[in-house]
Amino acid sequence: MLRVALFAGGDLTFFTRHFDYFVGIDRGSLFLLENGLPLTMAVGDFDSVSKEAFTMIKEKAEHLVIAKQEKNDTDTELALKEVFARFPDAQVTIFGAFGGRLDHLLSNLFVPSDPALAPHMTQIELRDEQNVVTFCPAGKHLVRQENGMTYIAFMTDGEADLEIVGAKFALTPANFFKKKIYASNAFIGTPIEVTVPSGYLIILQSKDRS
């Protein structure tokens, strides 16, 4: 399984290096070069970097995908599509998905809403020092605790009624209440069983700032 890291334009104070393939998204490409990491692919319209930086990115990138500024995808969505077109079974971690523009953050949280990316949702995670976001399609799933994370939250993309079993706070037909996001839950030593009958599920594991 190919491990791919995408570096977006948000907060990049946290990242790890143990990947097979490195993708810079717009100014994330410059971040890779400045930190001595490979720039296997650079993707974006590059409107957030200087002409000098763009010249360096063009020289250093093994593969360069230049997008039009007027497009239907965000640069991150475009980068994901480029990766999965080349490597359909890749496991992708996105750094810099948080801490930037709010519209980009929301696009990242709802990335499985794109029909081209929905089949790959379980292969995508968003990660920073405090948070890990993963996705599950409709069905019943076991969710395991991420190392170092304290809390877990669940959010559906639509109006589906969620069921949570085996967590500190269960959500079943006996005590069901409707919310968009079920936050501040926790593991109790075993995986949590969660069921979403339609759409997809966003799973957010997090910890307090140290």
Secondary structure, DSSP 8 states (H G I E B T S, - for coil): --EEEEE-SS--S------SEEEEETTHHHHHHHTT---SEEEE--TTS-HHHHHHHHHH-SEEEE--SS-SS-HHHHHHHHHHHH-TT-EEEEES-SSS-HHHHHHHHTGGGSTTTGGGGGGEEEE-SSEEEEEEEEEEEEE---TT--EEEEEESSS---EEESBSS-B-TTT----SEEEEE-B-SS-EEEEEEEEEEEEEEE----
